[in-house]
Amino acid sequence: MLSRKTYYTYRPHPYQSNSFQIFLMQGIYQDLAGDYLLLDHSEERDLTEKTVMNLVALLNGRNELIDLTGYASGRLYFQKLEIDTAGQGRILFRSYRGDGISTENALLTYNPEKMNV
């Protein structure tokens, strides 16, 4: 569990619609820890934000998550990818609606020094 002075938070991405940035807050200082970029632009912004809220809750060591059953029409899977050449970690999220192959939903890129996933 992080101390009360060190925690994660999120904000809307300034350049990508329906995407978010995750920050590591340390006292009054904030460091960009990752970007959650929505790839499936048919997804409602409310669902995307609730997904990010759940990710931030998990990063902060909380187990109380938002139940997305009423919002999502399928399942969300993830695949942790290798660290890229720039040293960034990546997690690819895929949605599966029960009709064949899963589709790419979102990409989380993160600084492994600031986000332990």
DSSP file (Angstrom, degrees, kcal/mol; ACC not computed):
  #  RESIDUE AA STRUCTURE BP1 BP2  ACC     N-H-->O    O-->H-N    N-H-->O    O-->H-N    TCO  KAPPA ALPHA  PHI   PSI    X-CA   Y-CA   Z-CA
    1    1 A M              0   0    0      0, 0.0    60,-0.1     0, 0.0     2,-0.1   0.000 360.0 360.0 360.0 134.8    0.0    0.0    0.0
    2    2 A L        -     0   0    0     58,-0.4     5,-0.1    57,-0.1     6,-0.0  -0.427 360.0-103.3 -76.6 154.7    1.3    3.4   -0.9
    3    3 A S    >   -     0   0    0      1,-0.1     3,-1.1    -2,-0.1    -1,-0.1  -0.297  34.9-104.4 -71.3 165.2    1.6    6.1    1.8
    4    4 A R  T 3  S+     0   0    0      1,-0.3    -1,-0.1     3,-0.0     3,-0.1   0.754 123.0  52.0 -63.6 -22.8   -1.0    8.9    1.8
    5    5 A K  T 3  S+     0   0    0      1,-0.2    22,-3.4    21,-0.1     2,-0.5   0.635 108.0  55.0 -89.4 -14.0    1.5   11.3    0.3
    6    6 A T  E <  S+A   26   0A   0     -3,-1.1     2,-0.3    20,-0.2    20,-0.2  -0.970  73.9 126.1-122.1 118.1    2.4    8.9   -2.6
    7    7 A Y  E     -A   25   0A   0     18,-2.0    18,-4.0    -2,-0.5     2,-0.3  -0.961  52.0-102.9-158.9 170.3   -0.4    7.7   -4.7
    8    8 A Y  E     +A   24   0A   0     -2,-0.3     2,-0.3    16,-0.2    16,-0.2  -0.782  35.3 167.4-103.4 148.2   -1.6    7.5   -8.3
    9    9 A T  E     -A   23   0A   0     14,-2.1    14,-2.8    -2,-0.3     2,-0.3  -0.884  18.6-139.0-144.8 175.9   -4.3    9.6  -10.0
   10   10 A Y  E     -A   22   0A   0     -2,-0.3    12,-0.2    12,-0.2    10,-0.0  -0.942  12.0-174.2-140.5 161.7   -5.4   10.3  -13.5
   11   11 A R  E     -A   21   0A   0     10,-2.1    10,-3.0    -2,-0.3    -2,-0.0  -0.973  42.4 -83.3-147.4 156.1   -6.5   13.1  -15.8
   12   12 A P  E     -A   20   0A   0      0, 0.0     8,-0.3     0, 0.0     5,-0.1  -0.351  54.5-103.4 -59.1 143.6   -7.9   13.3  -19.3
   13   13 A H        -     0   0    0      6,-2.9     6,-0.2     3,-0.3     5,-0.1  -0.529  24.2-141.3 -69.5 132.7   -5.2   13.1  -22.0
   14   14 A P  S    S+     0   0    0      0, 0.0    -1,-0.1     0, 0.0     3,-0.1   0.715  95.3  25.6 -71.1 -19.1   -4.6   16.7  -23.4
   15   15 A Y  S    S+     0   0    0      1,-0.2     2,-0.5     2,-0.0    -2,-0.0   0.607 112.0  64.6-119.7 -16.7   -4.1   15.5  -27.0
   16   16 A Q  S >  S-     0   0    0      3,-0.1     3,-1.3     0, 0.0    -3,-0.3  -0.942  77.4-131.5-116.1 117.8   -6.0   12.2  -27.3
   17   17 A S  T 3  S+     0   0    0     -2,-0.5    21,-0.2     1,-0.3     3,-0.1  -0.379  90.4  11.2 -67.3 145.9   -9.8   12.2  -27.0
   18   18 A N  T 3  S+     0   0    0      1,-0.2     2,-0.3    -5,-0.1    -1,-0.3   0.708 108.0 109.4  58.7  24.3  -11.2    9.5  -24.7
   19   19 A S    <   -     0   0    0     -3,-1.3    -6,-2.9    -6,-0.2     2,-0.3  -0.835  52.5-151.4-123.3 164.0   -7.7    8.7  -23.4
   20   20 A F  E     -AB  12  36A   0     16,-2.4    16,-3.3    -8,-0.3     2,-0.4  -0.933  10.2-136.8-138.5 155.8   -6.2    9.4  -20.0
   21   21 A Q  E     -AB  11  35A   0    -10,-3.0   -10,-2.1    -2,-0.3     2,-0.5  -0.924  17.3-146.8-110.8 141.0   -2.8   10.0  -18.4
   22   22 A I  E     -AB  10  34A   0     12,-3.0    11,-2.8    -2,-0.4    12,-1.9  -0.927  16.9-163.6-109.9 129.2   -1.9    8.3  -15.1
   23   23 A F  E     -AB   9  32A   0    -14,-2.8   -14,-2.1    -2,-0.5     2,-0.7  -0.865  18.9-137.7-115.5 145.2    0.3   10.3  -12.7
   24   24 A L  E     -AB   8  31A   0      7,-3.1     7,-2.3    -2,-0.4     2,-0.5  -0.914  25.4-153.9 -96.2 116.2    2.4    9.3   -9.7
   25   25 A M  E     +AB   7  30A   0    -18,-4.0   -18,-2.0    -2,-0.7     2,-0.5  -0.816  16.9 178.6 -96.6 127.6    1.8   11.9   -7.0
   26   26 A Q  E >   -AB   6  29A   0      3,-3.2     3,-2.0    -2,-0.5     2,-0.4  -0.878  66.2 -56.9-129.1  97.7    4.5   12.3   -4.4
   27   27 A G  T 3  S-     0   0    0    -22,-3.4   -20,-0.1    -2,-0.5     0, 0.0  -0.558 120.8 -19.8  66.1-123.6    3.6   15.1   -2.0
   28   28 A I  T 3  S+     0   0    0     -2,-0.4     2,-0.3    -3,-0.1    -1,-0.3   0.446 122.9  91.5 -94.1  -0.4    2.9   18.1   -4.1
   29   29 A Y  E <   -B   26   0A   0     -3,-2.0    -3,-3.2     2,-0.0     2,-0.4  -0.722  56.8-163.2 -97.7 144.2    4.9   16.8   -7.1
   30   30 A Q  E     -B   25   0A   0     -2,-0.3     2,-0.4    -5,-0.2    -5,-0.2  -0.988   3.2-168.1-128.0 137.9    3.4   14.7   -9.9
   31   31 A D  E     -B   24   0A   0     -7,-2.3    -7,-3.1    -2,-0.4     2,-0.5  -0.976  31.2-113.8-122.2 136.2    5.2   12.6  -12.4
   32   32 A L  E     +B   23   0A   0     -2,-0.4    -9,-0.2    -9,-0.2     3,-0.1  -0.562  37.4 173.3 -67.2 120.0    3.7   11.1  -15.6
   33   33 A A  E     -     0   0A   0    -11,-2.8    78,-2.7    -2,-0.5     2,-0.3   0.721  56.1 -19.9-101.4 -27.9    3.6    7.4  -15.0
   34   34 A G  E     -BC  22 110A   0    -12,-1.9   -12,-3.0    76,-0.3     2,-0.4  -0.993  48.4-123.7-172.2 166.3    1.7    6.2  -18.0
   35   35 A D  E     -BC  21 109A   0     74,-2.7    74,-2.4    -2,-0.3     2,-0.7  -0.991  12.2-157.6-123.5 129.0   -0.8    6.9  -20.9
   36   36 A Y  E     -BC  20 108A   0    -16,-3.3   -16,-2.4    -2,-0.4     2,-0.6  -0.908  19.6-170.1-105.1 104.0   -4.0    4.9  -21.4
   37   37 A L  E     - C   0 107A   0     70,-2.9    70,-2.4    -2,-0.7     2,-0.3  -0.857  16.4-136.9-104.0 118.3   -4.8    5.4  -25.1
   38   38 A L  E     + C   0 106A   0     -2,-0.6    68,-0.3    68,-0.2     3,-0.1  -0.570  23.5 176.1 -74.0 128.2   -8.2    4.2  -26.3
   39   39 A L        +     0   0    0     66,-3.0     2,-1.1    -2,-0.3    67,-0.2   0.706  67.5  70.2-101.1 -29.4   -7.9    2.4  -29.6
   40   40 A D    >   -     0   0    0     65,-2.0     3,-1.8     1,-0.2    -1,-0.2  -0.764  62.2-175.0 -93.0  94.2  -11.6    1.4  -30.0
   41   41 A H  T 3  S+     0   0    0     -2,-1.1    -1,-0.2     1,-0.3     4,-0.1   0.494  75.8  71.2 -74.9  -1.3  -13.3    4.7  -30.6
   42   42 A S  T 3  S+     0   0    0      2,-0.1    -1,-0.3    -3,-0.0     2,-0.2   0.599  76.8 102.2 -84.6 -10.9  -16.7    3.1  -30.5
   43   43 A E  S <  S-     0   0    0     -3,-1.8     2,-0.1    62,-0.1    -5,-0.0  -0.513  82.4-111.2 -74.1 138.9  -16.4    2.7  -26.8
   44   44 A E     >  -     0   0    0     -2,-0.2     4,-1.9     1,-0.1     3,-0.4  -0.420  18.1-127.1 -69.7 142.7  -18.2    5.2  -24.6
   45   45 A R  H  > S+     0   0    0      1,-0.2     4,-2.8     2,-0.2     5,-0.2   0.856 107.9  59.6 -59.3 -36.9  -16.0    7.7  -22.7
   46   46 A D  H  > S+     0   0    0      1,-0.2     4,-2.1     2,-0.2    -1,-0.2   0.898 106.3  46.6 -60.5 -42.5  -17.8    6.8  -19.5
   47   47 A L  H  > S+     0   0    0     -3,-0.4     4,-2.1     2,-0.2    -1,-0.2   0.911 112.0  51.0 -66.2 -42.7  -16.8    3.2  -19.7
   48   48 A T  H  X S+     0   0    0     -4,-1.9     4,-2.2     1,-0.2    -2,-0.2   0.927 111.2  47.8 -60.2 -45.6  -13.2    4.1  -20.6
   49   49 A E  H  X S+     0   0    0     -4,-2.8     4,-2.5     1,-0.2    -1,-0.2   0.899 110.3  51.2 -65.5 -39.7  -12.9    6.4  -17.6
   50   50 A K  H  X S+     0   0    0     -4,-2.1     4,-2.0     2,-0.2    16,-0.3   0.870 108.6  52.6 -65.0 -35.2  -14.4    3.8  -15.3
   51   51 A T  H  X S+     0   0    0     -4,-2.1     4,-2.1     2,-0.2    -2,-0.2   0.925 111.1  46.5 -63.0 -44.8  -11.8    1.3  -16.6
   52   52 A V  H  X S+     0   0    0     -4,-2.2     4,-2.7     1,-0.2    -2,-0.2   0.883 108.7  55.7 -65.2 -38.6   -9.0    3.8  -15.8
   53   53 A M  H  X S+     0   0    0     -4,-2.5     4,-2.2     1,-0.2    -1,-0.2   0.902 108.2  48.5 -60.4 -40.4  -10.5    4.5  -12.4
   54   54 A N  H  X S+     0   0    0     -4,-2.0     4,-2.3     2,-0.2    -2,-0.2   0.901 110.3  51.1 -66.0 -40.8  -10.3    0.7  -11.6
   55   55 A L  H  X S+     0   0    0     -4,-2.1     4,-2.4     2,-0.2    -2,-0.2   0.928 111.6  47.4 -60.7 -45.0   -6.7    0.6  -12.8
   56   56 A V  H  X S+     0   0    0     -4,-2.7     4,-1.8     2,-0.2   -48,-0.2   0.890 109.7  53.4 -65.0 -39.3   -5.7    3.5  -10.6
   57   57 A A  H  <>S+     0   0    0     -4,-2.2     5,-2.7    -5,-0.2    -1,-0.2   0.923 110.4  47.2 -61.1 -43.5   -7.5    1.9   -7.7
   58   58 A L  H ><5S+     0   0    0     -4,-2.3     3,-1.7     1,-0.2    -2,-0.2   0.908 109.7  52.8 -64.3 -41.7   -5.5   -1.3   -8.2
   59   59 A L  H 3<5S+     0   0    0     -4,-2.4    -1,-0.2     1,-0.3    -2,-0.2   0.834 107.7  52.8 -61.5 -31.4   -2.3    0.7   -8.4
   60   60 A N  T 3<5S-     0   0    0     -4,-1.8   -58,-0.4    -5,-0.2    -1,-0.3   0.373 122.1-108.6 -86.1   4.8   -3.2    2.4   -5.1
   61   61 A G  T < 5S+     0   0    0     -3,-1.7     2,-0.3     1,-0.3    -3,-0.2   0.641  71.8 140.2  81.8  14.6   -3.6   -1.0   -3.5
   62   62 A R      < -     0   0    0     -5,-2.7    -1,-0.3    -6,-0.2    -2,-0.1  -0.675  38.3-165.7 -93.3 147.9   -7.4   -0.8   -3.2
   63   63 A N        +     0   0    0     -2,-0.3     2,-0.9     2,-0.1    -1,-0.1   0.540  61.9  99.3-105.4 -12.0   -9.7   -3.8   -3.9
   64   64 A E        +     0   0    0     -7,-0.1     2,-0.3    -6,-0.0    -2,-0.1  -0.684  56.0 176.0 -81.3 107.5  -13.0   -2.0   -4.1
   65   65 A L        -     0   0    0     -2,-0.9     2,-0.4    -8,-0.0   -11,-0.1  -0.741  36.4-100.0-112.8 159.4  -13.5   -1.7   -7.9
   66   66 A I        -     0   0    0     -2,-0.3     2,-0.7   -16,-0.3   -12,-0.1  -0.642  37.4-123.8 -75.6 128.4  -16.4   -0.3  -10.0
   67   67 A D        -     0   0    0     -2,-0.4     3,-0.3     1,-0.1     4,-0.1  -0.658  27.7-175.4 -75.4 115.6  -18.6   -3.1  -11.3
   68   68 A L    >>  +     0   0    0     -2,-0.7     4,-2.7     1,-0.2     3,-1.0   0.276  51.5 108.1 -96.8  10.0  -18.6   -2.6  -15.0
   69   69 A T  T 34 S+     0   0    0      1,-0.3    -1,-0.2     2,-0.2     5,-0.0   0.890  81.5  46.2 -56.6 -42.8  -21.1   -5.4  -15.8
   70   70 A G  T 34 S+     0   0    0     -3,-0.3    -1,-0.3     1,-0.2    -2,-0.1   0.654 117.7  44.0 -75.5 -14.9  -23.9   -3.0  -16.7
   71   71 A Y  T <4 S+     0   0    0     -3,-1.0     2,-0.2    -4,-0.1    -2,-0.2   0.823 102.3  67.2 -96.5 -39.1  -21.6   -0.9  -18.9
   72   72 A A     <  -     0   0    0     -4,-2.7     4,-0.0     1,-0.1     3,-0.0  -0.599  58.5-157.0 -92.9 145.6  -19.6   -3.4  -20.9
   73   73 A S  S    S-     0   0    0     -2,-0.2     2,-0.2     2,-0.1    -1,-0.1   0.198  78.3  -3.7-101.7  14.7  -21.1   -5.7  -23.5
   74   74 A G  S    S-     0   0    0     24,-0.0     2,-0.3    -5,-0.0    23,-0.2  -0.819  92.8 -54.6-169.4-151.6  -18.3   -8.3  -23.2
   75   75 A R  E     -D   96   0A   0     21,-2.9    21,-2.8    -2,-0.2     2,-0.5  -0.809  32.9-141.6-113.7 153.3  -15.1   -9.1  -21.5
   76   76 A L  E     -D   95   0A   0     -2,-0.3     2,-0.3    19,-0.2    19,-0.2  -0.970  21.9-177.7-116.9 122.4  -11.8   -7.1  -21.4
   77   77 A Y  E     -D   94   0A   0     17,-3.4    17,-2.9    -2,-0.5     2,-0.3  -0.738   8.1-153.7-111.6 161.9   -8.6   -9.0  -21.5
   78   78 A F  E     -D   93   0A   0     -2,-0.3     2,-0.4    15,-0.3    15,-0.2  -0.969   8.6-161.6-137.9 156.4   -5.0   -7.8  -21.3
   79   79 A Q  E     -D   92   0A   0     13,-2.2    13,-2.7    -2,-0.3     2,-0.6  -0.973  18.0-139.6-136.8 119.2   -1.6   -8.8  -22.5
   80   80 A K  E     -D   91   0A   0     -2,-0.4    11,-0.2    11,-0.2     2,-0.1  -0.698  26.6-157.5 -80.2 122.0    1.6   -7.5  -21.0
   81   81 A L  E     -D   90   0A   0      9,-2.8     9,-0.6    -2,-0.6     3,-0.1  -0.463  25.0 -84.5 -95.4 168.1    4.1   -6.8  -23.8
   82   82 A E        -     0   0    0     -2,-0.1    -1,-0.2     1,-0.1     2,-0.2  -0.291  55.0 -87.4 -67.9 156.4    7.8   -6.6  -23.7
   83   83 A I        -     0   0    0      6,-0.1     6,-0.2     1,-0.1    -1,-0.1  -0.459  51.7-126.3 -62.0 133.0    9.5   -3.3  -22.7
   84   84 A D    >   -     0   0    0      4,-2.8     3,-2.0    -2,-0.2    -1,-0.1  -0.166  27.7 -92.5 -79.5 178.4   10.0   -1.3  -26.0
   85   85 A T  T 3  S+     0   0    0      1,-0.3    -1,-0.1     2,-0.1    -2,-0.1   0.713 125.6  57.9 -66.2 -20.5   13.2    0.1  -27.2
   86   86 A A  T 3  S-     0   0    0      2,-0.1    -1,-0.3     0, 0.0    -2,-0.0   0.416 120.9-106.9 -88.3   2.1   12.5    3.4  -25.5
   87   87 A G  S <  S+     0   0    0     -3,-2.0     2,-0.4     1,-0.3    -2,-0.1   0.596  74.6 138.4  85.8  11.4   12.3    1.6  -22.1
   88   88 A Q        -     0   0    0     23,-0.1    -4,-2.8    24,-0.1    -1,-0.3  -0.724  48.6-133.4 -93.2 139.0    8.5    1.9  -21.8
   89   89 A G  E     - E   0 110A   0     21,-3.0    21,-2.3    -2,-0.4     2,-0.4  -0.555  23.1-159.3 -81.7 155.1    6.3   -0.9  -20.6
   90   90 A R  E     -DE  81 109A   0     -9,-0.6    -9,-2.8    19,-0.2     2,-0.4  -1.000  15.6-172.6-141.2 138.3    3.2   -1.7  -22.6
   91   91 A I  E     -DE  80 108A   0     17,-2.4    17,-3.0    -2,-0.4     2,-0.5  -0.993  14.6-152.6-128.9 124.7   -0.1   -3.5  -21.8
   92   92 A L  E     -DE  79 107A   0    -13,-2.7   -13,-2.2    -2,-0.4     2,-0.4  -0.853   7.9-155.2 -99.0 125.6   -2.5   -4.2  -24.7
   93   93 A F  E     -DE  78 106A   0     13,-3.2    12,-3.3    -2,-0.5    13,-1.4  -0.837  10.0-168.8-100.4 137.8   -6.2   -4.5  -23.7
   94   94 A R  E     -DE  77 104A   0    -17,-2.9   -17,-3.4    -2,-0.4     2,-0.4  -0.968  10.8-144.8-126.3 141.1   -8.5   -6.5  -25.9
   95   95 A S  E     -DE  76 103A   0      8,-2.7     8,-2.6    -2,-0.4     2,-0.5  -0.863   9.7-165.6-106.3 142.6  -12.3   -6.6  -25.8
   96   96 A Y  E     +D   75   0A   0    -21,-2.8   -21,-2.9    -2,-0.4     6,-0.1  -0.986  11.8 179.1-128.9 121.0  -14.3   -9.8  -26.6
   97   97 A R        -     0   0    0     -2,-0.5    -1,-0.1   -23,-0.2     4,-0.1   0.240  57.0-100.9-106.2  11.4  -18.0   -9.6  -27.2
   98   98 A G  S    S+     0   0    0      2,-0.2     2,-0.2   -23,-0.1     3,-0.1   0.569  95.2 106.0  85.3   9.0  -18.5  -13.3  -27.9
   99   99 A D  S    S-     0   0    0      2,-0.1     2,-0.5     1,-0.0    -1,-0.1  -0.427  92.5 -69.2-122.2  59.2  -18.6  -13.0  -31.6
  100  100 A G  S    S+     0   0    0     -2,-0.2     2,-0.2    -4,-0.0    -2,-0.2  -0.856 100.4  21.1 105.8-125.3  -15.3  -14.4  -32.9
  101  101 A I  S    S-     0   0    0     -2,-0.5    -4,-0.2     1,-0.1    -2,-0.1  -0.577  75.3-113.2 -90.7 144.6  -12.0  -12.8  -32.4
  102  102 A S        -     0   0    0     -2,-0.2     2,-0.3    -6,-0.1    -6,-0.2  -0.365  30.9-140.4 -69.1 155.4  -11.2  -10.2  -29.8
  103  103 A T  E     - E   0  95A   0     -8,-2.6    -8,-2.7    -2,-0.1     2,-0.2  -0.880  24.3 -95.1-119.3 151.7  -10.4   -6.7  -30.9
  104  104 A E  E     + E   0  94A   0     -2,-0.3   -10,-0.3   -10,-0.2     3,-0.1  -0.456  43.9 171.0 -65.2 130.9   -7.8   -4.2  -29.7
  105  105 A N  E     -     0   0A   0    -12,-3.3   -66,-3.0     1,-0.4   -65,-2.0   0.802  54.6 -15.6-109.9 -48.6   -9.4   -1.9  -27.1
  106  106 A A  E     -CE  38  93A   0    -13,-1.4   -13,-3.2   -68,-0.3     2,-0.4  -0.982  48.6-137.3-157.2 160.9   -6.6    0.2  -25.5
  107  107 A L  E     -CE  37  92A   0    -70,-2.4   -70,-2.9    -2,-0.3     2,-0.6  -0.991  11.1-160.5-128.5 123.6   -2.9    0.5  -25.0
  108  108 A L  E     -CE  36  91A   0    -17,-3.0   -17,-2.4    -2,-0.4     2,-0.4  -0.919   9.7-173.8-101.8 116.5   -1.3    1.4  -21.7
  109  109 A T  E     +CE  35  90A   0    -74,-2.4   -74,-2.7    -2,-0.6     2,-0.3  -0.912  15.4 172.1-106.1 140.0    2.2    2.6  -22.0
  110  110 A Y  E     -CE  34  89A   0    -21,-2.3   -21,-3.0    -2,-0.4   -76,-0.3  -0.974  40.6-111.2-148.9 157.8    4.0    3.2  -18.7
  111  111 A N    >>  -     0   0    0    -78,-2.7     4,-1.9    -2,-0.3     3,-1.8  -0.833  25.9-150.2 -88.0 113.3    7.4    4.0  -17.1
  112  112 A P  T 34 S+     0   0    0      0, 0.0    -1,-0.1     0, 0.0   -24,-0.1   0.718  95.5  58.8 -61.2 -20.1    8.4    0.8  -15.3
  113  113 A E  T 34 S+     0   0    0      1,-0.2     3,-0.1     3,-0.1   -80,-0.0   0.710 116.2  33.3 -78.1 -20.0   10.3    3.0  -12.7
  114  114 A K  T <4 S+     0   0    0     -3,-1.8     2,-0.4     1,-0.3    -1,-0.2   0.588 121.7  44.5-110.0 -15.4    7.1    4.8  -11.8
  115  115 A M     <  -     0   0    0     -4,-1.9     2,-1.0   -82,-0.1    -1,-0.3  -0.951  63.6-159.6-137.1 115.0    4.5    2.1  -12.2
  116  116 A N              0   0    0     -2,-0.4    -3,-0.1     1,-0.2    -5,-0.0  -0.797 360.0 360.0 -96.3  99.2    5.0   -1.5  -11.0
  117  117 A V              0   0    0     -2,-1.0    -1,-0.2    -5,-0.1   -37,-0.0   0.375 360.0 360.0-119.8 360.0    2.5   -3.6  -12.9
